[in-house]
Amino acid sequence: MSDYFVHESAYVDDGAEIGTGTRVWHFCHVMSGARIGAGCNLGQNVVVMSGAVIGNNVKIQNNVSIYQGVVLEDDVFCGPSCVFTNVTNPRSHVSRKTEYQMTRVGRGASIGANATVVCGVTLGAFAFIGAGAVVTADVPAYGLMVGVPARRVGWMCRCGERLHLEGEWGRCERCGTCYREQGGVVKPESGEATS
């Protein structure tokens, strides 16, 4: 008996790795060679391809495909119908399987509903991608990104609240964590790693 849950309508291929307490819901498909950590939740109609890597406590909402080359670190949130890619110039008649690009989503990052993350980028830890945004370049840790193409419009606390900095400094109104911005990089005052 497995120590994770798979709904009767979902498929988990032999050779897929799934961690303790993870839940795989209706109409999902987890392919051989996919790696999923503990305590994750895969909503309805999620596909996890061979070679995709998902950390612990990751929440993936309905209608999301995690392709080969995509790495989701611990505590990532993927909103409904957000999109990942793994090739920059696809053509149906040209095989590009040797050209897949890596996309890394850092610990604690959130991706809003219907947002698109173009392959080959890194989203920093606790980055926040607004609904419908199209990310075409790397995103700094704690960066708040909106629009098409996505641009940084502010910073987010690791608890998910928008930061309001005065000069270099700011304190989250919800959790009280202090942050400092220097040279376009925001870090908690404690000096916690942001990669």
C-alpha positions in Angstrom: 0.0 0.0 0.0 1.3 3.5 -0.9 1.8 6.3 1.5 0.3 8.8 -0.9 -3.2 9.2 -2.4 -4.1 8.8 -6.1 -7.7 9.3 -7.3 -9.1 6.3 -9.2 -9.3 8.4 -12.4 -5.6 9.4 -12.3 -2.7 7.5 -13.8 0.7 7.1 -12.2 3.1 5.3 -14.4 5.6 2.7 -13.1 8.9 4.5 -12.3 7.4 7.7 -11.0 8.5 8.8 -7.6 5.9 10.3 -5.2 6.5 11.4 -1.6 4.6 10.6 1.5 1.3 12.4 2.0 1.1 13.7 -1.6 -2.4 13.8 -3.2 -3.0 13.2 -6.9 -6.5 14.2 -7.9 -9.0 13.6 -10.7 -7.7 13.0 -14.3 -4.0 13.6 -13.5 -1.1 11.8 -15.2 2.3 11.4 -13.5 4.7 9.8 -16.0 7.6 7.5 -15.4 10.7 9.4 -14.3 8.8 12.2 -12.7 9.8 13.1 -9.1 7.3 14.5 -6.7 8.1 15.3 -3.1 6.1 14.8 0.1 3.0 16.7 1.1 2.2 17.9 -2.4 -1.3 18.5 -3.9 -1.9 18.0 -7.6 -5.4 19.4 -8.6 -7.6 18.1 -11.3 -6.0 17.5 -14.8 -2.4 18.0 -13.9 0.3 16.3 -16.0 3.8 15.8 -14.7 6.2 14.6 -17.4 9.2 12.4 -17.2 12.2 14.4 -15.9 10.1 17.0 -14.1 11.1 17.6 -10.5 8.7 18.8 -7.8 9.8 19.5 -4.2 8.0 19.1 -1.0 4.7 20.9 -0.1 4.1 22.1 -3.6 0.5 23.0 -4.5 -0.4 22.7 -8.2 -3.9 23.8 -9.1 -6.1 22.5 -11.9 -5.0 22.2 -15.6 -1.2 22.6 -15.2 1.4 20.7 -17.1 4.9 20.3 -15.6 7.2 19.5 -18.5 10.6 17.9 -18.6 13.2 20.5 -17.6 10.9 22.2 -15.0 12.0 22.2 -11.4 9.7 23.4 -8.7 11.5 23.8 -5.3 9.7 23.3 -2.0 6.6 25.3 -1.1 5.9 26.5 -4.7 2.3 27.4 -5.6 1.1 27.1 -9.2 -2.3 28.7 -9.8 -5.0 27.3 -12.1 -4.0 26.9 -15.7 -0.6 28.5 -15.4 1.7 27.5 -18.2 5.3 26.2 -18.5 7.1 25.7 -21.7 10.4 23.8 -22.5 11.3 24.9 -26.0 11.6 28.5 -27.3 10.9 27.9 -31.0 8.6 24.8 -31.3 7.6 23.5 -34.7 5.4 20.4 -35.1 7.5 19.0 -37.9 10.9 19.7 -36.2 12.0 17.5 -33.2 13.4 19.7 -30.5 13.7 17.1 -27.7 17.4 17.6 -27.4 16.9 21.4 -27.0 14.7 21.4 -23.8 15.6 24.3 -21.5 15.6 24.2 -17.8 13.1 26.4 -15.8 13.6 26.7 -12.1 11.0 28.0 -9.7 12.6 28.9 -6.3 11.4 28.0 -2.9 8.1 29.6 -1.8 7.4 31.3 -5.2 3.8 31.7 -6.3 2.6 31.7 -9.9 -0.9 33.2 -10.5 -3.7 31.8 -12.6 -3.2 31.8 -16.4 0.4 33.1 -16.0 3.0 31.8 -18.5 6.6 31.1 -17.7 8.7 30.9 -20.8 11.4 28.2 -20.6 15.0 28.9 -19.6 14.2 31.3 -16.8 14.7 31.2 -13.0 12.1 32.5 -10.6 13.8 33.5 -7.4 12.7 32.4 -3.9 9.3 33.8 -2.8 8.8 35.6 -6.2 5.2 36.4 -6.9 3.9 36.2 -10.5 0.6 38.0 -11.0 -2.4 36.3 -12.8 -2.0 36.4 -16.6 1.6 37.6 -16.5 4.1 36.4 -19.2 7.5 35.8 -17.7 10.3 36.0 -20.3 13.3 36.7 -18.1 14.7 35.8 -14.7 12.8 37.1 -11.7 14.6 38.2 -8.5 13.8 36.7 -5.1 10.7 38.4 -3.6 10.0 40.1 -6.9 6.3 41.0 -7.7 5.8 40.6 -11.5 2.8 41.6 -13.5 1.9 42.3 -17.2 2.8 41.1 -20.7 5.8 40.9 -20.8 6.1 40.7 -17.0 7.8 43.5 -15.3 8.7 44.0 -11.6 6.3 46.4 -9.9 7.3 45.8 -6.3 8.4 43.2 -3.7 6.6 40.6 -1.8 7.1 39.2 1.7 7.7 35.5 2.1 4.3 35.4 3.8 2.6 36.7 0.6 2.0 40.3 1.5 3.2 43.2 -0.7 6.1 45.1 0.9 6.1 48.9 1.1 9.7 50.1 1.4 10.7 53.5 2.6 14.1 54.1 1.1 16.0 50.9 1.5 13.9 49.5 4.4 10.5 47.9 4.9 8.6 45.8 7.3 5.8 43.4 6.4 2.5 44.7 7.8 1.3 41.1 8.3 4.2 39.1 9.8 6.6 41.9 10.8 9.6 40.6 8.9 12.0 43.4 8.0 13.6 43.7 4.5 16.3 45.7 3.0 16.8 46.6 -0.7 20.3 47.1 -2.1 21.3 47.2 -5.7 18.0 45.8 -6.9 18.0 42.9 -4.5 15.7 42.5 -1.5 16.7 40.3 1.5 15.2 39.8 5.0 17.1 41.9 7.5 18.3 38.6 9.2 20.3 37.9 6.0 18.4 34.7 5.1 19.5 33.1 1.9 17.3 34.1 -1.1 18.4 31.6 -3.7 
